[in-house]
Amino acid sequence: MKTVLITGCSSGYGLETARHFHAQGWRVIATMRTPRTDLLPTSERLRVLPLDVTQPRSIAAVLADSGPVDVLVNNAGIGLFGAFEATPMHTVREVFDTNTLGVMAMTQAVLPAFRTRRAGVVVNVTSSATLAPMPLVATYTASKMAIEGFTASLAFELEAFNVRVKLVQPGYAPTTRFAHNGGARMAGLLPEPYLPLAQQVFAALGTQSVFTQEIDVASAVWRAANDTSGQLRFAAGADAVALARDAGRGVAGPAMLASA
């Protein structure tokens, strides 16, 4: 029986991914900063463990408690929407600490075992914001773009050890708690000169006809974890798939507006 360790399982993509892998018969280690046992089914194949990806001791503890892991899904992340001009640098560092350095730290922690066994998969969840430019998410996009480059390079680096590294790129998912979870962090990040642009973005989102659902991401993570074709990127959600297709044709345009 294979084991998957998933970060950020308290809601959204991570929670649905944990449910999906469990339904497929895998052993699941579902991690979250504040563990809740009521979110997932009671099962001998499922454990809920505390994890803060920004804390080395927390990472070491969860891996020691998990036992051998076959797949790591780096899903934990925090959002940010606002004008970069108004974004304090401590907030920028907070976003990078989780979205970028947390992913790198988790990946580095599992690699010795993966390399020794000559088996293992790392799936990094980024964003469709990496496929086309979007306004007012410069910091968030930068944190995810860094993981895109990191993952592409690492995939080559680990190929000789039969360790696979993949990317999943979700689109816009209005049913997740993305905006709610970042509400306090985003306070004050839209000064008056930027309000017309923000209103334009919100209006585009309100009329968007295609978007991403949690199961789209869970299914894409499942495909990535089991893929042996060498494919690196997996777009998740109808809007992300469209953006990926346009990016492949060299079509440029704002992601939110292009998929509206």
N, C-alpha and C positions, 0 to 999 in steps of 0.2 A: 504494500500500500504506500503510495507516494504522499509526501507531506508538503504543504504550501504554507508559508508564513506571509501574512498580509498586514501591512501597516495602515493605520487610519481607518479602522473598521467601525467606528461609532455611528457612521451614517453614510449616505450616498454610495459612491462607487465601491468603497472598501467593504461596506456591509453587504451589498449585493454580490460582490465577488466572493466573499466568504460563503454566502449561501449557495452560490453556483458551484463552487468547487466541492462543497460538502455534498451537494445533490449528485455530483458525479462520482461519489465514492471515495474522495480523497480525505486524508487527515488534514484538518485545518487548524492553524494557529492564528487566531484573530486578535490583533493587538490594537490598543487604543490608550490614550493618555489616562483616561479615567474609565476603567473596565466596567461594563454593564453586561450582566449575564442574561438579561431579559430580552435582548435583541436577536439572539440566535437560538436555534433549537438545542435542547439538551441532548448530548450525544457523546459517546465514548471517543468519537473521532473528531471532536471539536473542543478546543480550549480557548478561553479568553484571557489574555495576559496584558499587564500594564507595559506600556512602552512610550518613552519620549525620545524621538530620534535625534534630538539635539543634545542628549546626555550620554556620554560614553558608558557610564556605569549601567544605565538603563538598557542600552543595547547589549552589553555583555551579559547582563542578568537574563534577558529574554532568550538569548541564544543558548545559554546554559540550561535553561528550563525547558526549551523546546525539543531538545534532542536533534537528531539528523534532519536536515531540511533539504528537499529536492528543488523547490522553487521559492524564490523570494520575490514578492510583489511590492515594490516601493510605490505606494499609493498616497501616503500621508502628505498633506500639503495645506498651505494657507493661502487665501486669496487676498487681492488688493485691487481696488478700483479708485482712481483719483488722479489728479494732476501731479506729475512728477515734481514740478516746481514746488509744490506744497508738501511733499512727502519728506518727513524728517529722515535723516540718514539712519537713525536707530531703527526706524521701521523697515527701511530697505534691508538692513542687516538681519532683522528678525525674519523677513520673508526668505532671504537666502539661507539662513541658518536651517530652516526646515525644508524648504523646497529643493535646495541644491546640496548643501553640506550634509543634511540629514540623509539624503539618498546616497551620497557618496560614502558616508560613514557606515550605513547599513550594508552596502554592497561590499565594502572592504572587509567587513567583519565576517561575511560568509565565504569569501573567496578561498581562504586556506583549505577549508573542508571540500569545497567544490573542486579545486585544483587537485588535491590529493586523490579524491575519488574519480577524477576525470569525468565528472558529470555534475550537472546543475544548470539552472536557468535563472536569470535575473530579468524581471519585467519592470521597466520604469514607466510610470504613468505621467505624461506631460500634459499637453493641451493643444487644441487646434489653433491657439494663438501663435504657435510656432509655424503654422502653415501660411498665414497671411497677416499683415500688420493690423493691429487694432488700436484705437485711441484710448487713452486713459488707463492703460494697463502696462505701462512700460516696465515697471519694476517686476511685476508678476511674470511678464513675458520673458524678461531677461533671465529670471531664475529658472524658467523652464527651458529656454534656449540653451542654457549652459548644460543642462542634463541631456539635451539632444546631442550636442557635440561630445560630451563625456561618454554617452552610450555608444555612439557610432565608433569612436576610437577604441573603447574597451572591448567591443565585439571582435575587432581584429586581434587585439592583444591576447584574448583568452581562447581564440579559435584552436590554437595548438593543444589546449588542455581539454577540448571537447566541452567547454563551458559556453553556453549561449546567453546572449544579452539582447533584449528586445525593447521596443518602444511602443506604447499605446497612446494615441492622441485623441482624447475625447473632445467633442464639440460642446456647444452651449446647452446646459442642462438646467432648465428652470425649476425642476422638481427637487434638486439637491439643496442642502443647507449652506452652499458656498457663500452667498451674500450674507446670510444671517451670521455665520461663524466669523466673518471678518468685519462685522458692523462697527465694533468699538475701534478697531484698528484704522478704519477708513474715515472716522469722524474728522471733519475739518479739511479733508483733502480735495474739496471742490470749491475753491474760491470763486467769487462772482464772475471774473472774466471767462472762466471755463464752463459756466452753467449752460450756455447755449449748446456747446458741443456735447455735454453730458445729456441734455434733453434730446438731442438728435440720436444719440446712441440708445437711450431708453426707448425712444419711439420706434427705432428699428427692431429692437428686441421684442417689443410688444406686438409687432406685426409679423414676426418670424414664423414661417409655416413649417419648417423642418428643424428639428433639434435632436438632442441626444437624451436617451433615457438610461437609467442606471444599468439595466440589463444589457444594453448595447456595449457598455464598457466591460462588464463582467464577461460577456461572450468574447470580446476582443482579447481580453487578458487570457482567457482560456485557450483561444487559438494561438496566441503568442507563446504561451507556456509549453504548448505541445507541438509547435512548429519545428520542423527539421529541414525546411527548404532553404534556409539562409535569409529569408525575408526579415528586414530589420524593423520596419514601421507598420503599425496597424492602426488605421483611422477607425474611430468608434463613434457611431451615430451618423445619421443621414447627412447632416450639415458638414461634419468633419470629412466624410467620404467625398462630398462634393468639393470641398476646399482642397483636399489632397489631389483629386483629379485635376483641378484647375492649376494647382501648383506644378503638377507634372507636365502640364502643357505650357507653363511659363506665363499663366494669366495672373496678373497682380490685382489686388484690390483689398479694401478693408474687410476683415473677416466677418465682423458682425453684420455689416451692411451687405456684403456679398451673399450671405446666407439668409438674408431677410426675405 
